[in-house]
Amino acid sequence: MSYTNNDHYTPETTRKLEEHYQEVLKLLGEDTEREGLVRTPLRVARAMQYLTKGYQEDPAAILNSAKFREEYQQMVLIKDIEMYSLCEHHMLPFYGKAHVAYIPNGFITGISKITRVVETFARRFQVQERLTVQIRDCIQETLNPMGVAVVIEAEHMCMQIRGVQKQHSKMVTSAFTGTFLKDMRTREELMHLLH
């Protein structure tokens, strides 16, 4: 499979979204003809397509586009991957850092490909728990390593600017396979490297 990175907006989708966002603004009591809002429906239509572009990307193809034979069998850790997603419950952002580790079993991948996999799954409507597992499973199924570990720390605007309005709370999720589940020394090494 081949992978190409393309940020483009589908004209028909853009037009339909623009119409809907114009109606949303009217329903909220805004004047869509005033200067500051005239082009807002178009901008939001494009922004939403960008923020959900992960639906058009194949994360396994991303990993396979830079998959190399290598006999390295120690931990590979990519820390502090910036991550931005939209909560599927309120369509508000959650953001933070993903940490992804794997222990190769004959194959490695380019480190930028791991970050692109995080990006692909994050650029969909998500819950953090599912996002963590999707990243883990994609790497496990595509590279077949001896183990995969994914830890995500994120702040959720649905909790910061509405509802309970707690500004400094972070949610931490983790998902492991293989060696990271079975070998406590491997997991301890990961936690040491993360902190």
HELIX and SHEET records of a PDB file:
HELIX    1   1 PRO A   11  LEU A   27  1                                  17    
HELIX    2   2 GLU A   35  LEU A   37  5                                   3    
HELIX    3   3 THR A   40  LEU A   51  1                                  12    
HELIX    4   4 LYS A   53  GLN A   56  5                                   4    
HELIX    5   5 PRO A   59  ASN A   64  1                                   6    
HELIX    6   6 ILE A  111  ALA A  122  1                                  12    
HELIX    7   7 GLN A  128  LEU A  143  1                                  16    
HELIX    8   8 MET A  157  GLN A  160  1                                   4    
HELIX    9   9 THR A  179  LYS A  182  1                                   4    
HELIX   10  10 MET A  184  LEU A  194  1                                  11    
SHEET    1   A 2 LYS A  67  GLU A  70  0                                        
SHEET    2   A 2 GLY A 106  THR A 109 -1                                        
SHEET    1   B 5 PHE A 125  GLN A 126  0                                        
SHEET    2   B 5 VAL A  76  CYS A  87  1                                        
SHEET    3   B 5 PRO A  93  ILE A 103 -1                                        
SHEET    4   B 5 GLY A 147  HIS A 156 -1                                        
SHEET    5   B 5 MET A 171  PHE A 176 -1                                        
END                                                                             
